[in-house]
């Protein structure tokens, strides 16, 4: 009799495990899985506050900086920083020997100032940006600054999910034949590699096709990874493990940089990112796991800073990159929680109230396990496991009635 109960119990749990696993495979649960991912990212930022990344300095161009240039009569020519101001900024930064400068501002036109033209050509640690074209969504792309050679270009493209949230980090890609952007590396990867090169650390592809920087393997996304099912993984994409800090790095506005004395140590051997935080002119804001509300979205230059920091922190500090388990391990994980739900129902006898309480507690424990693994760098399925736990508990309880 006991053997029959055990066999029935195991068959029941396997059958129920197959249902959320199938729903997951069919992308039915993807949106919920991504919401759980965001919740864990926000929960982590509440419990763990990382310090700002000391290797970065952000030079931000806000609405006040743009207005100040216009008051001085400077011609912006459809961009956020005039030739005169940009030349002064680059000159001041170079005096203090930054390791790399990322100009996260589109300039698809030649500089009118000869001084700026020369500075673009001769500043070997300056990386400019362009945007790749995408025929699938009819995006034509944006050309790079014509004075900056291809070896010093990075693309600014972000990969966002259907809900507009940036959860992935595009490291490299093959541009379309008609793309005006020739860069095959992202701005963030270009800047990080230039920083790491000074430490004697270089990237490589392993014989198995994995991407490595130093001894750190970057787990490139597959179409089915974690909660993702059937996504487009063209190029080299990884999950973006945002830094859990109130500020990603020290920041100084464009006006402050030009008008106030700057501590040389704030610039020397740092990565400097210059980008727009203005909301009125040239807005560049993105939904992130931290917030999708329009007035709380993150500026593009801050997202770039999180991406640069993710690479540097993984290689130099051992900070975990986010990865997922293989499909078999995920199915076994879901089955374990299905069994847990059945055991809970078996122990509760005929008390539905107690069963409900214990199922809620069980889902809470499951979330704590998933959250703990998330902190360690593993994104494991919470939603399918919770469904398996609840369904097996309900089925077992009903069969005992």
Helices and strands as residue ranges (DSSP letters): H 2-25, H 30-47, E 56-61, H 63-71, H 83-95, E 100-104, H 114-122, E 126-130, G 135-137, G 150-152, E 153-155, E 168-172, H 187-197, E 203-205, E 211-213, E 216-218, E 224-225, E 228-229, E 236-239, E 250-253, H 254-259, G 264-266, E 271-276, E 285-286, G 294-296, E 298-299, H 300-312, I 313-317, H 327-348, H 352-375, H 383-400
